[in-house]
Amino acid sequence: MQPSPSLVSDIGLVAAALSALTFFPQVVHTWRTRSSNGLSGPMLAVGASSMVLWLVYGAYKHNLPILFGNGVNLFFTLLLVFFKHHFQQLGEPEKPAPTPET
């Protein structure tokens, strides 16, 4: 028995929604703490690049779940990039070096 196209699309949309929420807690945490020390610039750049490529692919395939999930994730990623730049411009203190345990 083959699943209906509607069911497959619904599964894709749920997966996209869950994927889109992966960056939300980090956005909230960064906003509340006003600190981006834990964010890796290269990770954000690679992540944003991959999401842009997924958006191009999703547009070519006319695939709404891919467009939705990656569009929301790209928005959150760019928001984190903005926070990282903005908080550093405000003079965010450096993350303290870990102290060796004795």
PLY file of the C-alpha trace (Angstrom):
ply
format ascii 1.0
element vertex 102
property float x
property float y
property float z
element edge 101
property int vertex1
property int vertex2
end_header
0.00 0.00 0.00
1.37 3.36 -1.05
0.78 6.46 1.10
-1.25 9.24 -0.42
0.62 12.26 -1.82
-1.25 14.40 0.71
0.05 12.31 3.62
3.61 12.47 2.30
3.33 16.25 1.90
1.93 16.58 5.43
4.83 14.53 6.82
7.23 16.81 4.94
5.58 19.93 6.37
5.76 18.58 9.93
9.43 17.69 9.41
10.08 21.16 7.99
8.33 22.83 10.93
10.37 20.82 13.44
13.55 21.58 11.53
12.64 25.26 11.41
12.37 25.30 15.20
15.92 24.00 15.76
17.45 27.49 15.77
14.66 29.16 17.75
15.98 28.29 21.24
19.41 29.65 20.28
17.85 32.89 19.01
15.91 33.31 22.27
18.97 32.49 24.40
21.20 34.90 22.48
18.61 37.66 22.72
18.01 37.16 26.46
21.68 36.97 27.42
22.75 39.62 24.91
25.76 37.42 24.28
26.87 35.72 21.11
30.12 34.33 22.51
28.99 30.75 22.01
28.15 31.25 18.34
30.64 30.12 15.72
30.85 32.52 12.78
32.02 29.82 10.35
29.17 27.51 11.45
26.64 30.28 10.80
28.18 31.02 7.39
28.19 27.37 6.29
24.68 26.84 7.66
23.31 29.91 5.89
25.01 28.89 2.64
23.51 25.41 2.79
20.05 26.84 3.49
20.31 29.17 0.50
21.23 26.21 -1.70
18.32 24.20 -0.27
16.01 27.12 -1.07
17.24 27.18 -4.67
16.71 23.41 -4.89
13.27 23.63 -3.25
12.22 26.40 -5.65
13.39 24.35 -8.63
11.47 21.30 -7.38
8.45 23.37 -6.25
8.75 21.66 -2.87
6.91 23.59 -0.15
8.33 21.68 2.86
11.91 22.33 1.71
11.13 26.00 1.04
9.32 26.48 4.35
11.82 24.72 6.60
14.93 26.23 5.08
13.37 29.68 4.71
12.57 29.85 8.42
15.97 28.41 9.36
17.72 30.94 7.11
15.78 33.75 8.80
16.83 32.53 12.27
20.43 32.03 11.13
20.61 35.54 9.70
19.12 36.85 12.94
21.92 35.10 14.85
24.48 36.63 12.47
22.95 40.05 13.17
23.06 39.44 16.94
26.69 38.31 16.72
27.67 41.46 14.83
25.48 43.79 16.91
26.56 42.52 20.33
30.22 42.61 19.33
29.77 46.22 18.15
28.33 47.05 21.58
31.52 45.77 23.15
30.37 42.36 24.30
32.95 41.04 26.74
35.10 38.14 25.62
34.11 34.73 26.86
36.31 34.01 29.89
38.96 31.38 29.41
38.17 28.11 31.19
40.05 27.66 34.43
41.94 24.41 34.93
40.44 22.14 37.53
42.65 21.33 40.48
0 1
1 2
2 3
3 4
4 5
5 6
6 7
7 8
8 9
9 10
10 11
11 12
12 13
13 14
14 15
15 16
16 17
17 18
18 19
19 20
20 21
21 22
22 23
23 24
24 25
25 26
26 27
27 28
28 29
29 30
30 31
31 32
32 33
33 34
34 35
35 36
36 37
37 38
38 39
39 40
40 41
41 42
42 43
43 44
44 45
45 46
46 47
47 48
48 49
49 50
50 51
51 52
52 53
53 54
54 55
55 56
56 57
57 58
58 59
59 60
60 61
61 62
62 63
63 64
64 65
65 66
66 67
67 68
68 69
69 70
70 71
71 72
72 73
73 74
74 75
75 76
76 77
77 78
78 79
79 80
80 81
81 82
82 83
83 84
84 85
85 86
86 87
87 88
88 89
89 90
90 91
91 92
92 93
93 94
94 95
95 96
96 97
97 98
98 99
99 100
100 101
